[in-house]
Amino acid sequence: MSVPRARLLDLMRARCELFSTTFNPEGVRTGNKILRQKLKGPALASYYPRKVMTFRDFQKEFQPLELEVENEDEIDRLEHIAGLKSRGKGAPKKKREKDTSKKR
Amino acid sequence: MSMFRAKKLDLGCFTNIKIIRDHSKRKAFEAAEAERQALRYTIRNTTLPPRTRAIAQLQLTQMHCYTRPTQIRNRCILGGKGRGILTDFKMTRYNFRLQALAGNLPGVKKASW
């Protein structure tokens, strides 16, 4: 009860046509499995949450309504810096670009 | 590499240089993925002439390392750490514990029986 190879090949061809796969009876490596893979770039690139809105944008939204929004974190930061400056512990002023010749 | 970095910070989570770097790598990989797959296909296709395949191999190895998917590593979005990340929550195990106990993660509950 052996089936001739030609007949089996016909069956294979018909099957490939039906399911629209590549007819490749010898099993030659054509690299099609690479083409079948899904692209995973978009999924990987969306791992970290993107910035939606900054506080400045938020303030701008309310500007036409003449509503002022205070950024408490920013106020705290400025207060802290003012405190440091009053105690003489602040960051030094930026150097002027005068003595460029002295650069090492 | 700074050429892959966004000109303006586009991240809304905790940021440090490692996170920015990883994010740039992800974007670089996304941009180059089609090209990489095409080269990979050429390399694996044994019906093509060996010379073409060898050239494709060289091209793939000479692409910038930021476009390689193996460069990407999941990092904690709350602290930037690179180890002990629970992938489902994108957090380190300790941050996950803190958030879960604070009730910030819907559906997560401390087991007790």
Backbone of each chain as ProteinMPNN parsed JSONL, in Angstrom:
{"seq_chain_A": "MSVPRARLLDLMRARCELFSTTFNPEGVRTGNKILRQKLKGPALASYYPRKVMTFRDFQKEFQPLELEVENEDEIDRLEHIAGLKSRGKGAPKKKREKDTSKKR", "coords_chain_A": {"N_chain_A": [[0.841, -1.204, 0.0], [1.902, 1.287, -0.856], [2.154, 4.711, -1.519], [2.682, 6.449, -4.525], [5.405, 8.774, -4.976], [5.055, 10.988, -6.626], [2.365, 11.398, -6.524], [1.978, 12.086, -3.893], [3.356, 14.472, -3.872], [1.728, 15.999, -5.496], [-0.469, 16.186, -3.854], [0.671, 17.664, -1.813], [1.211, 20.039, -3.155], [-1.345, 20.89, -3.786], [-2.302, 21.292, -1.227], [-0.701, 23.399, -0.379], [-1.558, 25.382, -2.109], [-4.16, 25.674, -1.258], [-3.949, 26.56, 1.435], [-2.422, 28.707, 1.056], [0.445, 28.629, 1.401], [4.053, 28.363, 1.067], [5.245, 26.308, -1.52], [7.428, 23.83, -0.95], [8.979, 21.238, -1.316], [11.483, 20.02, -0.937], [12.383, 21.045, 1.373], [14.087, 23.263, 1.465], [16.116, 25.836, 2.859], [14.733, 28.847, 2.957], [14.55, 31.105, 4.37], [12.099, 32.078, 5.021], [10.899, 32.105, 7.465], [11.794, 34.278, 8.777], [10.512, 36.328, 7.473], [7.981, 35.806, 8.25], [7.852, 36.531, 10.863], [6.569, 38.734, 13.364], [6.798, 42.313, 13.597], [8.515, 43.67, 16.297], [9.223, 46.089, 17.179], [7.499, 48.466, 17.689], [6.17, 47.627, 20.039], [8.29, 47.357, 21.815], [9.32, 49.928, 21.853], [7.408, 51.355, 23.154], [7.707, 51.04, 25.831], [8.551, 52.703, 28.025], [6.697, 55.231, 29.75], [5.468, 58.009, 27.923], [6.085, 61.563, 27.905], [3.355, 63.475, 28.72], [2.306, 66.046, 29.259], [3.688, 69.177, 30.167], [4.301, 71.198, 33.097], [4.345, 73.812, 32.375], [2.874, 73.873, 30.009], [0.431, 73.312, 31.074], [-0.029, 75.6, 32.631], [-0.194, 77.429, 30.561], [-2.521, 76.648, 29.312], [-4.425, 77.603, 31.043], [-4.053, 80.265, 30.964], [-5.556, 81.965, 29.088], [-8.006, 82.017, 30.391], [-7.523, 83.596, 32.44], [-6.645, 82.486, 34.798], [-4.51, 81.694, 37.4], [-1.998, 79.311, 37.886], [-0.158, 77.788, 40.366], [3.065, 76.491, 40.564], [3.976, 74.402, 42.822], [6.202, 72.836, 43.461], [8.228, 74.114, 42.055], [8.248, 76.598, 43.323], [9.032, 75.828, 45.882], [11.586, 74.956, 45.307], [12.862, 77.326, 44.443], [12.701, 78.788, 46.8], [14.316, 77.273, 48.473], [16.783, 77.612, 47.203], [17.095, 80.348, 47.535], [17.361, 80.434, 50.277], [19.795, 79.086, 50.604], [21.502, 80.868, 49.283], [21.306, 83.111, 50.934], [22.637, 82.253, 53.105], [25.074, 82.135, 52.13], [25.822, 79.841, 50.835], [25.306, 79.148, 48.306], [25.358, 78.139, 44.762], [28.296, 78.9, 42.867], [28.768, 81.882, 40.835], [28.615, 81.92, 37.245], [31.627, 81.637, 35.378], [33.102, 84.318, 33.547], [33.903, 84.439, 30.072], [36.655, 85.377, 29.843], [39.415, 84.878, 30.42], [40.463, 83.03, 28.353], [42.836, 82.256, 27.369], [44.215, 81.115, 29.363], [43.419, 78.607, 29.537], [43.814, 75.139, 30.11]], "CA_chain_A": [[0.0, 0.0, 0.0], [2.734, 2.489, -0.883], [1.643, 5.746, -2.418], [3.803, 6.999, -5.307], [5.87, 10.103, -4.511], [4.474, 12.041, -7.46], [1.005, 11.66, -6.047], [2.136, 12.816, -2.628], [3.767, 15.844, -4.197], [0.516, 16.682, -5.966], [-1.261, 16.487, -2.654], [1.346, 18.756, -1.104], [1.03, 21.281, -3.919], [-2.744, 21.301, -3.607], [-2.438, 21.799, 0.144], [-0.058, 24.706, -0.317], [-2.43, 26.346, -2.784], [-5.355, 25.89, -0.418], [-3.657, 27.349, 2.636], [-1.504, 29.775, 0.6], [1.799, 28.546, 1.953], [5.039, 28.17, 0.006], [5.478, 24.898, -1.866], [8.872, 23.631, -0.788], [9.034, 19.822, -0.931], [12.83, 19.607, -0.522], [12.72, 21.646, 2.667], [15.215, 24.188, 1.311], [16.002, 26.97, 3.779], [14.546, 30.078, 2.183], [14.488, 32.246, 5.276], [10.735, 32.616, 5.108], [10.46, 32.253, 8.853], [12.101, 35.661, 9.173], [9.463, 37.194, 6.927], [6.722, 35.535, 8.952], [7.891, 37.107, 12.211], [5.946, 40.049, 13.54], [7.726, 43.352, 14.021], [8.289, 43.915, 17.716], [9.734, 47.423, 17.502], [6.532, 49.352, 18.353], [5.901, 47.179, 21.405], [9.463, 47.642, 22.645], [9.54, 51.379, 21.975], [6.399, 51.986, 24.009], [7.881, 50.521, 27.198], [8.537, 53.799, 28.999], [5.606, 56.178, 29.52], [5.918, 59.258, 27.314], [5.654, 62.791, 28.571], [2.062, 63.89, 28.17], [2.132, 67.489, 29.369], [4.543, 69.767, 31.189], [3.561, 72.147, 33.93], [4.24, 75.074, 31.638], [1.72, 73.716, 29.114], [-0.753, 73.382, 31.931], [-0.24, 77.014, 32.944], [-0.601, 78.114, 29.327], [-3.927, 76.299, 29.054], [-5.306, 78.383, 31.91], [-3.778, 81.688, 30.791], [-6.671, 82.719, 28.487], [-9.118, 82.133, 31.342], [-7.0, 84.458, 33.502], [-6.495, 81.717, 36.037], [-3.1, 81.424, 37.621], [-1.704, 78.042, 38.553], [1.162, 77.856, 40.973], [3.846, 75.258, 40.583], [4.489, 74.382, 44.197], [7.55, 72.274, 43.484], [9.149, 75.15, 41.583], [8.339, 77.602, 44.394], [9.859, 75.226, 46.936], [12.975, 74.91, 44.842], [13.397, 78.684, 44.469], [12.858, 79.155, 48.21], [15.492, 76.545, 48.967], [17.979, 78.261, 46.647], [17.213, 81.649, 48.196], [17.896, 80.141, 51.611], [21.222, 78.769, 50.468], [22.219, 82.095, 48.901], [21.359, 84.029, 52.07], [23.648, 81.736, 54.024], [26.352, 82.127, 51.425], [26.171, 78.46, 50.45], [24.753, 78.901, 46.974], [26.282, 77.78, 43.693], [29.043, 80.07, 42.42], [28.345, 82.464, 39.562], [29.345, 81.377, 36.102], [32.802, 82.404, 35.012], [33.071, 84.999, 32.252], [34.864, 83.853, 29.119], [37.707, 86.372, 29.601], [40.762, 84.314, 30.379], [40.462, 81.79, 27.573], [44.216, 81.89, 27.059], [44.768, 80.363, 30.483], [42.859, 77.237, 29.537], [44.791, 74.073, 30.002]], "C_chain_A": [[0.867, 1.241, 0.0], [2.192, 3.463, -1.923], [2.81, 6.302, -3.216], [4.123, 8.435, -4.9], [5.222, 11.24, -5.295], [3.09, 12.43, -6.95], [1.033, 12.458, -4.728], [2.497, 14.277, -2.878], [2.579, 16.655, -4.68], [-0.336, 17.116, -4.786], [-0.67, 17.695, -1.921], [1.101, 20.09, -1.802], [-0.381, 21.821, -3.713], [-2.94, 21.92, -2.214], [-1.852, 23.21, 0.267], [-0.917, 25.769, -0.981], [-3.607, 26.708, -1.89], [-5.057, 26.84, 0.722], [-2.681, 28.482, 2.354], [-0.196, 29.786, 1.38], [2.764, 28.269, 0.801], [5.241, 26.679, -0.232], [6.973, 24.655, -1.875], [9.115, 22.189, -0.354], [10.406, 19.378, -0.446], [13.196, 20.147, 0.861], [13.931, 22.547, 2.589], [15.016, 25.365, 2.255], [15.907, 28.264, 2.979], [14.447, 31.302, 3.081], [13.101, 32.826, 5.438], [10.288, 32.836, 6.54], [10.78, 33.644, 9.384], [10.983, 36.577, 8.708], [8.147, 37.001, 7.671], [6.682, 36.208, 10.322], [7.21, 38.469, 12.246], [7.017, 41.044, 13.937], [7.448, 43.679, 15.485], [8.777, 45.287, 18.148], [8.737, 48.316, 18.222], [6.246, 48.959, 19.799], [7.062, 47.526, 22.32], [9.605, 49.137, 22.888], [8.527, 52.038, 22.9], [6.518, 51.52, 25.454], [7.788, 51.642, 28.228], [7.379, 54.74, 28.712], [6.142, 57.486, 28.95], [5.408, 60.45, 28.105], [4.368, 63.27, 27.922], [1.984, 65.407, 28.14], [3.108, 68.006, 30.423], [3.728, 70.774, 31.995], [3.366, 73.465, 33.203], [3.051, 75.023, 30.666], [0.424, 73.893, 29.886], [-1.084, 74.839, 32.271], [-0.748, 77.776, 31.727], [-2.068, 77.859, 29.019], [-4.857, 77.221, 29.836], [-5.099, 79.884, 31.744], [-4.953, 82.453, 30.172], [-7.862, 82.893, 29.422], [-8.743, 83.031, 32.517], [-6.986, 83.741, 34.851], [-5.012, 81.419, 36.212], [-2.934, 80.111, 38.371], [-0.296, 78.129, 39.119], [1.813, 76.495, 40.972], [4.543, 75.166, 41.929], [5.909, 73.843, 44.267], [8.575, 73.333, 43.097], [9.339, 76.213, 42.668], [9.229, 77.093, 45.522], [11.326, 75.265, 46.56], [13.605, 76.302, 44.933], [13.635, 79.148, 45.91], [14.12, 78.533, 48.788], [16.764, 77.235, 48.495], [18.2, 79.612, 47.318], [17.8, 81.479, 49.598], [19.38, 79.881, 51.575], [22.025, 80.034, 50.197], [22.381, 83.004, 50.111], [22.402, 83.56, 53.08], [25.018, 81.685, 53.379], [26.781, 80.751, 50.969], [25.7, 78.13, 49.032], [25.809, 78.504, 45.959], [27.019, 79.022, 43.234], [28.525, 80.579, 41.086], [29.186, 81.896, 38.445], [30.514, 82.275, 35.753], [32.583, 83.083, 33.679], [34.146, 84.39, 31.365], [35.97, 84.847, 28.797], [39.053, 85.695, 29.398], [40.752, 82.968, 29.657], [41.879, 81.321, 27.296], [44.799, 81.015, 28.158], [44.319, 78.897, 30.493], [43.939, 76.2, 29.342], [44.433, 73.107, 28.89]], "O_chain_A": [[0.611, 2.166, 0.771], [1.828, 3.088, -3.037], [3.85, 6.604, -2.63], [3.237, 9.206, -4.53], [4.886, 12.291, -4.749], [2.702, 13.598, -6.943], [0.229, 13.362, -4.5], [2.016, 15.185, -2.199], [2.425, 17.827, -4.338], [-0.845, 18.235, -4.725], [-1.379, 18.6, -1.481], [0.828, 21.111, -1.172], [-0.592, 23.015, -3.5], [-3.638, 22.921, -2.049], [-2.42, 24.086, 0.919], [-1.009, 26.9, -0.505], [-3.998, 27.87, -1.776], [-5.794, 27.797, 0.961], [-2.177, 29.133, 3.269], [0.212, 30.804, 1.938], [2.334, 27.974, -0.314], [5.387, 25.895, 0.705], [7.698, 25.204, -2.705], [9.417, 21.926, 0.81], [10.502, 18.459, 0.367], [14.204, 19.746, 1.444], [14.724, 22.604, 3.529], [13.895, 25.84, 2.438], [16.892, 28.717, 2.396], [14.278, 32.419, 2.592], [12.942, 33.94, 5.937], [9.405, 33.652, 6.804], [10.135, 34.133, 10.312], [10.554, 37.477, 9.43], [7.308, 37.9, 7.722], [5.607, 36.43, 10.878], [7.269, 39.243, 11.291], [8.025, 40.675, 14.541], [6.307, 43.931, 15.873], [8.753, 45.618, 19.334], [9.07, 48.879, 19.265], [6.097, 49.813, 20.672], [6.858, 47.939, 23.462], [9.963, 49.566, 23.984], [8.752, 53.149, 23.379], [5.554, 51.591, 26.216], [7.031, 51.54, 29.194], [7.097, 55.026, 27.548], [7.145, 58.014, 29.43], [4.442, 60.359, 28.863], [4.309, 63.448, 26.705], [1.637, 65.993, 27.115], [3.329, 67.358, 31.446], [2.616, 71.145, 31.618], [2.359, 74.149, 33.386], [2.318, 76.0, 30.518], [-0.53, 74.523, 29.428], [-2.238, 75.262, 32.212], [-1.61, 78.649, 31.835], [-2.772, 78.741, 28.527], [-5.936, 77.577, 29.363], [-5.851, 80.687, 32.297], [-5.319, 83.507, 30.691], [-8.645, 83.827, 29.254], [-9.518, 83.211, 33.457], [-7.279, 84.327, 35.893], [-4.345, 80.953, 35.288], [-3.629, 79.837, 39.349], [0.643, 78.503, 38.416], [1.204, 75.487, 41.329], [5.585, 75.786, 42.142], [6.727, 74.336, 45.043], [9.637, 73.446, 43.708], [10.456, 76.673, 42.904], [10.068, 77.824, 46.048], [12.191, 75.566, 47.382], [14.723, 76.457, 45.425], [14.63, 79.809, 46.206], [14.886, 79.184, 49.498], [17.704, 77.425, 49.267], [19.331, 79.983, 47.633], [18.626, 82.276, 50.042], [20.134, 80.387, 52.406], [23.081, 80.255, 50.79], [23.44, 83.6, 50.31], [22.976, 84.363, 53.815], [25.995, 81.252, 53.99], [27.967, 80.51, 50.741], [25.7, 76.97, 48.621], [27.005, 78.528, 46.25], [26.432, 80.104, 43.209], [27.929, 79.836, 40.307], [30.314, 81.45, 38.655], [30.421, 83.5, 35.818], [31.96, 82.518, 32.78], [35.164, 83.891, 31.846], [36.214, 85.144, 27.627], [39.733, 85.887, 28.39], [40.996, 81.918, 30.253], [42.11, 80.143, 27.022], [45.751, 80.267, 27.931], [44.755, 78.083, 31.307], [44.848, 76.358, 28.528], [45.156, 72.138, 28.658]]}, "seq_chain_B": "MSMFRAKKLDLGCFTNIKIIRDHSKRKAFEAAEAERQALRYTIRNTTLPPRTRAIAQLQLTQMHCYTRPTQIRNRCILGGKGRGILTDFKMTRYNFRLQALAGNLPGVKKASW", "coords_chain_B": {"N_chain_B": [[24.492, 56.796, 22.555], [24.656, 60.11, 21.402], [23.425, 60.912, 19.077], [21.22, 59.413, 18.69], [19.571, 60.203, 20.646], [16.637, 61.85, 21.824], [15.915, 65.238, 20.971], [14.535, 66.787, 22.72], [13.515, 66.013, 25.964], [11.466, 63.221, 26.148], [10.242, 61.629, 27.969], [8.04, 60.416, 30.471], [8.397, 59.24, 32.864], [10.377, 58.268, 35.756], [13.616, 59.596, 35.295], [16.89, 58.851, 34.391], [20.273, 58.785, 33.181], [20.647, 56.234, 32.281], [18.127, 55.264, 31.728], [17.337, 57.028, 29.728], [19.181, 56.366, 27.799], [18.503, 53.683, 27.3], [15.957, 54.07, 26.313], [16.5, 55.504, 23.976], [17.807, 53.513, 22.593], [15.756, 51.71, 22.199], [14.118, 53.166, 20.478], [15.827, 53.493, 18.322], [16.151, 50.867, 17.541], [13.543, 50.301, 16.748], [13.319, 51.937, 14.526], [15.16, 50.79, 12.797], [14.382, 48.234, 12.432], [13.03, 46.978, 10.244], [14.947, 47.01, 8.232], [16.92, 45.421, 9.406], [15.58, 42.97, 9.566], [15.242, 42.419, 6.876], [17.887, 42.04, 6.089], [18.516, 39.858, 7.678], [16.834, 37.98, 6.547], [17.954, 37.733, 3.998], [20.402, 36.619, 4.687], [19.72, 34.138, 5.686], [18.528, 32.891, 3.547], [19.064, 30.261, 1.577], [18.915, 29.95, -1.132], [19.873, 32.123, -2.401], [22.76, 33.683, -3.993], [26.012, 32.907, -2.609], [27.703, 35.072, -2.27], [26.09, 37.382, -2.093], [24.825, 36.791, 0.295], [26.951, 36.802, 2.085], [27.686, 39.472, 1.96], [25.426, 40.629, 3.031], [25.614, 39.653, 5.603], [27.889, 41.006, 6.516], [26.954, 43.617, 6.366], [24.944, 43.561, 8.277], [26.382, 43.107, 10.621], [27.772, 45.428, 10.707], [26.015, 47.386, 11.353], [24.85, 49.996, 13.556], [25.406, 49.574, 17.071], [23.312, 50.366, 18.676], [21.037, 49.734, 17.289], [20.551, 47.151, 17.767], [18.576, 44.49, 18.998], [19.326, 43.13, 21.278], [20.543, 44.899, 22.894], [18.7, 46.146, 24.342], [17.205, 46.611, 27.497], [14.967, 45.838, 30.033], [13.891, 48.304, 32.284], [13.381, 49.713, 35.566], [10.553, 51.743, 35.915], [10.209, 53.439, 37.968], [12.514, 53.754, 39.418], [14.665, 53.303, 37.824], [16.3, 51.108, 37.988], [18.034, 48.144, 36.863], [17.813, 45.507, 37.471], [16.003, 42.69, 38.759], [13.401, 43.116, 37.81], [9.909, 43.159, 37.538], [8.296, 42.165, 34.83], [5.628, 42.511, 34.052], [4.766, 44.69, 35.472], [6.666, 46.566, 35.091], [8.514, 47.304, 37.033], [10.898, 47.334, 39.761], [11.285, 44.654, 42.134], [11.081, 45.62, 44.708], [9.984, 48.223, 44.5], [7.63, 47.438, 43.344], [6.463, 46.076, 45.487], [6.118, 48.154, 47.318], [4.313, 49.807, 45.917], [2.198, 48.061, 45.549], [1.392, 47.522, 48.16], [0.57, 50.029, 48.841], [-1.659, 50.136, 47.404], [-1.755, 50.973, 44.76], [-1.73, 49.466, 42.506], [-3.981, 48.096, 40.476], [-5.922, 45.236, 41.188], [-3.927, 43.797, 42.382], [-3.01, 41.99, 45.182], [-2.139, 41.258, 48.519], [-1.067, 38.049, 49.264], [-2.668, 35.715, 51.383], [-3.335, 33.029, 53.432]], "CA_chain_B": [[25.043, 57.751, 21.593], [23.782, 61.273, 21.476], [22.662, 61.162, 17.849], [19.957, 58.692, 18.767], [18.779, 60.744, 21.735], [15.665, 62.865, 21.424], [16.423, 66.588, 21.257], [13.836, 67.234, 23.917], [13.171, 64.837, 26.764], [10.094, 62.821, 25.86], [9.858, 60.58, 28.911], [7.207, 60.909, 31.563], [8.646, 58.472, 34.084], [11.673, 58.582, 36.379], [14.638, 59.606, 34.256], [18.319, 59.038, 34.574], [20.911, 58.606, 31.874], [20.493, 54.844, 31.815], [16.791, 55.133, 31.138], [17.331, 57.78, 28.467], [19.961, 55.558, 26.862], [17.716, 52.512, 26.916], [14.845, 54.544, 25.495], [17.025, 55.808, 22.642], [18.078, 52.237, 21.922], [14.47, 51.149, 21.757], [13.642, 53.898, 19.302], [16.742, 53.191, 17.218], [15.818, 49.516, 17.07], [12.264, 50.357, 16.034], [13.531, 52.564, 13.218], [15.996, 49.971, 11.919], [13.973, 46.831, 12.5], [12.703, 46.45, 8.914], [16.216, 46.78, 7.532], [17.561, 44.271, 10.045], [14.874, 41.749, 9.188], [15.551, 42.161, 5.464], [19.237, 41.479, 6.032], [18.452, 38.525, 8.273], [16.213, 37.11, 5.552], [18.95, 37.482, 2.954], [21.432, 35.734, 5.21], [19.199, 32.776, 5.89], [17.982, 32.32, 2.324], [20.155, 29.497, 0.94], [18.779, 29.953, -2.586], [20.581, 33.292, -2.934], [24.203, 33.421, -4.16], [26.764, 33.051, -1.343], [28.322, 36.4, -2.161], [25.056, 38.288, -1.58], [24.569, 36.498, 1.703], [28.105, 37.251, 2.872], [27.608, 40.939, 2.04], [24.36, 40.942, 3.991], [26.158, 39.378, 6.943], [28.77, 42.112, 6.888], [26.136, 44.82, 6.609], [24.227, 43.423, 9.554], [27.305, 43.271, 11.752], [28.298, 46.793, 10.755], [25.002, 48.346, 11.787], [25.179, 50.554, 14.866], [25.007, 48.643, 18.142], [22.043, 50.803, 19.262], [19.911, 49.165, 16.542], [20.465, 45.724, 18.088], [17.564, 44.265, 20.039], [19.908, 42.587, 22.513], [21.025, 46.016, 23.717], [17.57, 46.669, 25.111], [16.996, 45.944, 28.769], [13.846, 46.414, 30.771], [14.332, 49.026, 33.475], [12.292, 50.11, 36.454], [10.102, 53.087, 35.554], [10.149, 54.269, 39.173], [13.83, 54.013, 39.994], [15.695, 53.133, 36.813], [17.163, 49.949, 38.207], [18.011, 47.202, 35.754], [17.731, 44.117, 37.922], [14.859, 42.358, 39.594], [12.233, 43.804, 37.262], [8.724, 42.377, 37.212], [7.992, 42.683, 33.497], [4.226, 42.901, 33.929], [4.528, 45.983, 36.118], [7.803, 47.417, 34.718], [9.059, 47.838, 38.273], [11.698, 46.394, 40.539], [10.449, 43.914, 43.074], [10.821, 46.413, 45.916], [9.01, 49.251, 44.144], [6.348, 46.745, 43.158], [5.911, 45.793, 46.811], [5.641, 49.414, 47.903], [3.122, 50.262, 45.19], [1.096, 47.118, 45.78], [0.9, 47.707, 49.527], [-0.122, 51.311, 48.876], [-2.923, 49.982, 46.675], [-1.716, 51.683, 43.482], [-1.769, 48.527, 41.389], [-5.293, 47.468, 40.496], [-5.973, 43.779, 41.075], [-2.838, 43.145, 43.101], [-3.429, 41.838, 46.561], [-1.182, 40.449, 49.267], [-1.616, 36.714, 49.482], [-2.749, 35.292, 52.775], [-4.265, 31.915, 53.557]], "C_chain_B": [[24.08, 58.906, 21.41], [22.981, 61.473, 20.205], [21.331, 60.425, 17.852], [19.015, 59.303, 19.797], [17.817, 61.794, 21.211], [16.185, 64.241, 21.824], [15.78, 67.139, 22.522], [13.369, 65.99, 24.66], [11.703, 64.456, 26.548], [9.615, 61.719, 26.792], [9.045, 61.16, 30.052], [7.458, 60.189, 32.872], [9.911, 58.995, 34.76], [12.73, 58.59, 35.285], [16.025, 59.674, 34.876], [18.97, 58.659, 33.259], [20.714, 57.195, 31.35], [19.139, 54.63, 31.162], [16.745, 55.846, 29.795], [18.055, 56.973, 27.39], [19.136, 54.381, 26.36], [16.559, 52.919, 26.005], [15.329, 54.863, 24.077], [17.306, 54.527, 21.874], [16.8, 51.627, 21.396], [13.987, 51.839, 20.497], [14.522, 53.611, 18.092], [16.431, 51.817, 16.645], [14.527, 49.533, 16.265], [12.473, 50.909, 14.619], [14.256, 51.626, 12.262], [15.511, 48.541, 11.803], [13.709, 46.229, 11.12], [13.977, 46.107, 8.154], [16.911, 45.542, 8.087], [16.898, 42.966, 9.605], [15.16, 41.393, 7.732], [16.923, 41.515, 5.337], [19.244, 40.057, 6.578], [17.849, 37.514, 7.304], [17.219, 36.746, 4.48], [19.993, 36.48, 3.433], [20.931, 34.294, 5.281], [18.689, 32.113, 4.628], [19.087, 31.611, 1.552], [20.044, 29.483, -0.577], [19.494, 31.138, -3.221], [22.059, 32.958, -3.097], [24.973, 33.702, -2.871], [27.349, 34.437, -1.152], [27.315, 37.399, -1.568], [24.853, 38.071, -0.095], [25.724, 36.984, 2.578], [28.068, 38.768, 3.036], [26.563, 41.346, 3.063], [24.836, 40.718, 5.416], [27.022, 40.534, 7.422], [27.96, 43.356, 7.22], [25.444, 44.747, 7.963], [25.174, 43.639, 10.73], [27.811, 44.701, 11.844], [27.236, 47.822, 11.11], [25.347, 48.813, 13.204], [24.643, 49.657, 15.978], [23.693, 49.068, 18.782], [20.839, 50.211, 18.522], [19.742, 47.679, 16.835], [19.447, 45.477, 19.187], [18.151, 43.752, 21.349], [20.448, 43.685, 23.423], [19.933, 46.511, 24.659], [17.413, 45.879, 26.397], [15.846, 46.633, 29.479], [14.36, 47.075, 32.035], [13.12, 49.449, 34.289], [11.858, 51.534, 36.115], [10.012, 53.988, 36.785], [11.529, 54.589, 39.716], [14.969, 53.799, 39.023], [16.59, 51.935, 36.99], [16.99, 48.912, 37.101], [17.877, 45.753, 36.167], [16.499, 43.916, 38.78], [13.594, 43.04, 39.138], [11.091, 42.812, 37.072], [8.181, 42.949, 35.903], [6.559, 43.199, 33.389], [3.976, 44.293, 34.478], [5.629, 46.992, 35.811], [8.456, 48.048, 35.951], [10.003, 46.826, 38.907], [10.81, 45.748, 41.585], [10.122, 44.754, 44.297], [9.807, 47.521, 45.638], [7.638, 48.644, 43.94], [5.675, 46.505, 44.502], [5.327, 47.058, 47.431], [4.336, 49.86, 47.249], [1.935, 49.371, 45.477], [0.515, 47.319, 47.178], [0.152, 49.03, 49.645], [-1.441, 51.258, 48.109], [-2.938, 50.696, 45.344], [-1.812, 50.762, 42.277], [-3.104, 47.791, 41.425], [-5.189, 45.948, 40.363], [-4.868, 43.071, 41.803], [-3.166, 43.156, 44.586], [-2.413, 40.964, 47.272], [-1.806, 39.103, 49.58], [-1.609, 36.371, 50.964], [-3.745, 34.151, 52.859], [-3.916, 31.057, 54.74]], "O_chain_B": [[22.87, 58.723, 21.281], [21.948, 62.142, 20.237], [20.42, 60.775, 17.102], [17.826, 58.983, 19.835], [18.13, 62.533, 20.278], [16.811, 64.4, 22.872], [16.409, 67.865, 23.292], [12.887, 65.035, 24.052], [10.808, 65.278, 26.746], [8.701, 60.965, 26.458], [9.325, 62.255, 30.538], [6.815, 60.484, 33.879], [10.445, 60.037, 34.379], [12.75, 57.697, 34.438], [16.279, 60.471, 35.778], [18.284, 58.253, 32.32], [20.625, 56.974, 30.142], [19.018, 53.909, 30.171], [16.179, 55.328, 28.833], [17.618, 56.9, 26.241], [19.074, 54.113, 25.16], [16.223, 52.214, 25.053], [14.658, 54.536, 23.098], [17.079, 54.45, 20.666], [16.76, 51.093, 20.287], [13.509, 51.194, 19.564], [14.027, 53.499, 16.97], [16.443, 51.619, 15.43], [14.418, 48.871, 15.233], [11.889, 50.42, 13.652], [14.007, 51.652, 11.057], [16.152, 47.718, 11.149], [14.116, 45.098, 10.851], [14.077, 45.057, 7.519], [17.427, 44.717, 7.333], [17.577, 41.982, 9.31], [15.304, 40.22, 7.389], [17.105, 40.564, 4.577], [19.888, 39.167, 6.023], [18.276, 36.361, 7.235], [17.327, 35.582, 4.093], [20.416, 35.601, 2.682], [21.661, 33.355, 4.963], [18.439, 30.907, 4.62], [19.942, 32.256, 0.945], [20.976, 29.049, -1.253], [19.702, 31.164, -4.434], [22.569, 32.06, -2.428], [24.632, 34.622, -2.127], [27.478, 34.921, -0.028], [27.647, 38.162, -0.66], [24.726, 39.021, 0.678], [25.509, 37.511, 3.669], [28.376, 39.293, 4.106], [26.765, 42.268, 3.854], [24.511, 41.485, 6.321], [26.916, 40.984, 8.563], [28.226, 44.054, 8.199], [25.368, 45.733, 8.696], [24.811, 44.278, 11.717], [28.231, 45.149, 12.91], [27.53, 49.016, 11.162], [26.04, 48.121, 13.949], [23.574, 49.06, 15.852], [23.01, 48.234, 19.376], [19.736, 50.188, 19.067], [18.897, 47.017, 16.232], [19.45, 46.174, 20.202], [17.547, 43.916, 22.409], [20.771, 43.434, 24.584], [20.204, 47.202, 25.64], [17.476, 44.65, 26.402], [15.768, 47.861, 29.519], [15.159, 46.497, 32.771], [12.0, 49.533, 33.785], [12.694, 52.434, 36.034], [9.761, 55.186, 36.65], [11.701, 55.594, 40.405], [16.122, 54.079, 39.351], [17.541, 51.751, 36.23], [15.93, 48.818, 36.482], [17.832, 44.863, 35.318], [16.015, 44.839, 39.437], [12.797, 43.496, 39.957], [11.291, 41.739, 36.504], [7.672, 44.069, 35.867], [6.302, 44.2, 32.719], [3.083, 44.999, 34.01], [5.54, 48.148, 36.224], [8.898, 49.197, 35.906], [9.928, 45.628, 38.636], [9.72, 46.236, 41.881], [9.038, 44.635, 44.868], [8.887, 47.741, 46.426], [6.619, 49.231, 44.303], [4.468, 46.704, 44.645], [4.227, 47.06, 47.982], [3.383, 50.24, 47.928], [0.809, 49.845, 45.632], [-0.702, 47.29, 47.363], [-0.78, 49.154, 50.439], [-2.237, 52.197, 48.151], [-4.013, 51.004, 44.829], [-1.961, 51.229, 41.148], [-3.333, 46.958, 42.302], [-4.451, 45.442, 39.518], [-4.86, 41.84, 41.845], [-3.542, 44.178, 45.16], [-1.883, 40.024, 46.68], [-2.922, 39.021, 50.092], [-0.672, 36.693, 51.694], [-4.882, 34.286, 52.406], [-4.595, 30.064, 55.004]]}, "name": "protein", "num_of_chains": 2, "seq": "MSVPRARLLDLMRARCELFSTTFNPEGVRTGNKILRQKLKGPALASYYPRKVMTFRDFQKEFQPLELEVENEDEIDRLEHIAGLKSRGKGAPKKKREKDTSKKRMSMFRAKKLDLGCFTNIKIIRDHSKRKAFEAAEAERQALRYTIRNTTLPPRTRAIAQLQLTQMHCYTRPTQIRNRCILGGKGRGILTDFKMTRYNFRLQALAGNLPGVKKASW"}
